[in-house]
Amino acid sequence: MSVRDELQARARFEERYGVAVSPVASEVERRVIGGDWGANGYTTMAEADAFARGLGLSAADHLLDIGSGRGWPGLYLAVRTGCRVVVTDLPLEGLRVAADRAATEGLAGRAGMVVAAASGLPFRAGSFDVIVHTDVLC
Ligand SMILES: C[S@@+](CC[C@H](N)C(=O)[O-])C[C@H]1O[C@@H](n2cnc3c(N)ncnc32)[C@H](O)[C@@H]1O
């Protein structure tokens, strides 16, 4: 993805995440995906559970979620498995929502939010045990 593409993606998604999720949208998400994590894609809770099982995620792991939007599915996986998580995305707006949700879920100290492009992640090699990304290549 070029820098121009990243700038366009950031502009597009910051507008979307800048608008609060309506009760109707949350209900649609619950019915379609199975939860209300502010998902902005098609990955269901059953699929996120399958990630956790397939990856053997546990409280010992440090997870990186790239292009996490409002924190889906990284925050959910942290709640479900006890792992630590860093959720990243281009726009700040979604990560603000993610920070609020992390606090609500009692993830303080176990969840971090970082504005970053996938092409230039600001982490040392070996910082994470597991990496996920859902519906980012769109
Ligand atoms: C369809 S949304 C999916 C968000 C979330 N993973 C979900 O499933 O709800 C795609 C996300 O990828 C992010 N994204 C797109 N290109 C990216 C890039 N080059 N680096 C980091 N994030 C990117 C967008 O900002 C957006 O939040």
The ligand as an SDF file (V2000), in Angstrom:
LIG
                    3D

 27 29  0  0  0  0  0  0  0  0999 V2000
  -12.8460   -3.0400    7.2740 C   0  0  0  0  0  0  0  0  0  0  0  0
  -11.9550   -2.3110    8.6060 S   0  0  0  0  0  0  0  0  0  0  0  0
  -11.7350   -3.7190    9.7080 C   0  0  0  0  0  0  0  0  0  0  0  0
  -11.5190   -3.2360   11.1400 C   0  0  0  0  0  0  0  0  0  0  0  0
  -11.4750   -4.3760   12.1640 C   0  0  0  0  0  0  0  0  0  0  0  0
  -10.3360   -5.2220   11.9750 N   0  0  0  0  0  0  0  0  0  0  0  0
  -12.7640   -5.1870   12.1120 C   0  0  0  0  0  0  0  0  0  0  0  0
  -12.7250   -6.3360   11.6550 O   0  0  0  0  0  0  0  0  0  0  0  0
  -13.7850   -4.6560   12.5390 O   0  0  0  0  0  0  0  0  0  0  0  0
  -10.3150   -2.1560    7.9110 C   0  0  0  0  0  0  0  0  0  0  0  0
   -9.3420   -1.4380    8.8450 C   0  0  0  0  0  0  0  0  0  0  0  0
   -8.0310   -1.5500    8.3340 O   0  0  0  0  0  0  0  0  0  0  0  0
   -7.3750   -0.3240    8.5480 C   0  0  0  0  0  0  0  0  0  0  0  0
   -6.2720   -0.2150    7.5800 N   0  0  0  0  0  0  0  0  0  0  0  0
   -6.3630   -0.1430    6.2330 C   0  0  0  0  0  0  0  0  0  0  0  0
   -5.1460   -0.0340    5.6910 N   0  0  0  0  0  0  0  0  0  0  0  0
   -4.2590   -0.0680    6.7140 C   0  0  0  0  0  0  0  0  0  0  0  0
   -2.8360    0.0220    6.7930 C   0  0  0  0  0  0  0  0  0  0  0  0
   -2.0730    0.1580    5.7020 N   0  0  0  0  0  0  0  0  0  0  0  0
   -2.2640   -0.0260    8.0230 N   0  0  0  0  0  0  0  0  0  0  0  0
   -3.0220   -0.1440    9.1410 C   0  0  0  0  0  0  0  0  0  0  0  0
   -4.3700   -0.2300    9.1230 N   0  0  0  0  0  0  0  0  0  0  0  0
   -4.9750   -0.1910    7.9280 C   0  0  0  0  0  0  0  0  0  0  0  0
   -8.4540    0.7240    8.3650 C   0  0  0  0  0  0  0  0  0  0  0  0
   -8.1320    1.9590    8.9480 O   0  0  0  0  0  0  0  0  0  0  0  0
   -9.6480    0.0410    8.9960 C   0  0  0  0  0  0  0  0  0  0  0  0
   -9.8150    0.3600   10.3520 O   0  0  0  0  0  0  0  0  0  0  0  0
  1  2  1  0
  2  3  1  0
  2 10  1  0
  3  4  1  0
  4  5  1  0
  5  6  1  0
  5  7  1  0
  7  8  2  0
  7  9  1  0
 10 11  1  0
 11 12  1  0
 11 26  1  0
 12 13  1  0
 13 14  1  0
 13 24  1  0
 14 15  1  0
 14 23  1  0
 15 16  2  0
 16 17  1  0
 17 18  1  0
 17 23  2  0
 18 19  1  0
 18 20  2  0
 20 21  1  0
 21 22  2  0
 22 23  1  0
 24 25  1  0
 24 26  1  0
 26 27  1  0
M  CHG  2   2   1   9  -1
M  END
$$$$
